[in-house]
Amino acid sequence: MIVGRAEQVFRGDSGVILKVPNGVLIGYDETGVSLRLSDDTVEQLRQRLGLAPDPEALAEAAYRIGDVDAWHLRLDADWIRFEARLLGYDHPRGFCLSRLGGSIIADSTAPVLGIFSIGGARRADHEEGAPEFPAHVLSAFDDIGAVGMAGVEPAPQTPLLEQQRQQTQDTRVASALLSRFQTAQRSLPLICTRAETDTSICASDLASGMALQNIKLAIHNLKAAADLCNRPARVAAVTLDYGAEDSLSDDATFIAAMRAIMAEIKEAIGEMGLHEPLFLLRTDGPDTRVKAFWEMSVFPCDFKVTMPNPDYCLERDAFGRLTVESRAIAALTDAIVLETHLAGEPWVCPMFLLAEPVAEGRMLRVTAQSLTGLQIDDAAPFETGANAGFTLQGAGGIVISRVETDPDDPNGLLLHLSGTLQGDSVELHYAVGHGGAVRDTWEDQATGLKRWALPAILKVGAPC
């Protein structure tokens, strides 16, 4: 190793042209000029000249890889590359290991993606054990894992990556996305995940707390890791999973805090020269802040925001946590959303915007924003009846007797009422306190997943 500041000598017949504190860098004698080269430079010259690698360097690399079924070992600048048959993969493939440290990771030509989340403590729920595609689903090499720092202290900065030891909702999304890419025979990216939480009791605290700072550190580490891999970086998604934890804020304060979080993350990503992220909204319960999440979805401001699917689609246990089956469904849905987004295509669940009386108040026409036409799914398993999930509040006992699609508007519905609406304080609720049966016509052919309408609370007769 060459250390210290170089000093030009080149006087008399000293035999030295340039030296550093620990020796001669460039010298000469009667046979010519001599150069002192680093081990890395010598190894690069070996590769360029097609010479056999240094046996000692290969032995050291094999020792670092460990006792695995590996072959075709190559030294490539800062990387050890090899083929192997490793646990978690049903066939041999290429892997690599940084000579600076970290875990064995997949050797990939795809970008390095980030799937991050910020929210309450439940977002950090996890199971021990490696996720699927263990050399593709990674985190920063800081011995923290996928569940983050829990707001205790700042996360370390590092360009190195390590395999995950826990399965969180973020790692499940990453695995589901990789599985879809593999089925389509597409290149498999490295995906860094991290869920950051803290003890904030309201959204405003979350917007100024340690979890947000650590999410920005996770994005910084993603960019550093991608640079080390000589691959582009992209933050595919940041999930905001917070709502039920905040019982203090009114909706306006909650929305402002969520947008402040998105603004800080978007600014941090922009400063690194990365693509604008997609923000995913999770309501943390089917009846959590319906108006707030509806407003953030309908009015995304300067952000790319979407709700993958409403929470009434997901079954929860007695403690309000998603069941094992629902976690898998949510992860698959998020993966489909990300696949759609990465392809440059939109994802929007149907969102009801306007409820206006027609037929002299004996019907309501409801209009939605939807990528495809609306339909009423008679087989919807979400506890709906003839009202398809719609109810009236402040209507003096008038109920919805039947719902049908509007023949004049593919994004409209007609709600038949049991009486004539009167007054200006009537609200129409959709999927509030129960499920709904309205969706668009999209359906994933491989899994049967559908795209359901978001819960809404609309003042009858008032535009959104």
Buried (B, 14 or more C-beta within 10 A) or exposed (E): EEEEEEEEBEEEEEEBBBBBEEEBBBBBEEEEEEEBEEEEEEBBEBEEEEEEBBEEBBEEBBEEBEEEEBEEBBBEEEBBBBBBEBEEBEEBBBBBBBBEEBBBBBBBEBBBBBBBBBBBEBBBBBEEEBBBBBBBBBBBBBEBBBBBBBBEEEBEEBBBBBBBBBBBBBBBBBBBBBBBBBEEEEEBBBBBBBBBBBBBEBBBBBBBBBBBBBBBBBBBBBBBBBEBBEBBBBBBBBBBBBBBBBEEBEBEBBBEBBBBBBBBBBEBBEEBEBBBBBBBBBBBBBBBBBBBBBBBBBEBEEBBBBBBBBBBBBEEEEEEEBEEEBBBBBBBBBBBBBBBBBEEEEBBBBBBBBBBBEEEBBBBBBBBBBBBBBBBBEEBEBEBEEBBBBBBEBBEEBEBEEBEBBEEBBBBBBBBBEEEBEEEEBBBBBBBEBBBBBBBEBEEEEEEBBBBBBBBBBBBBEEB
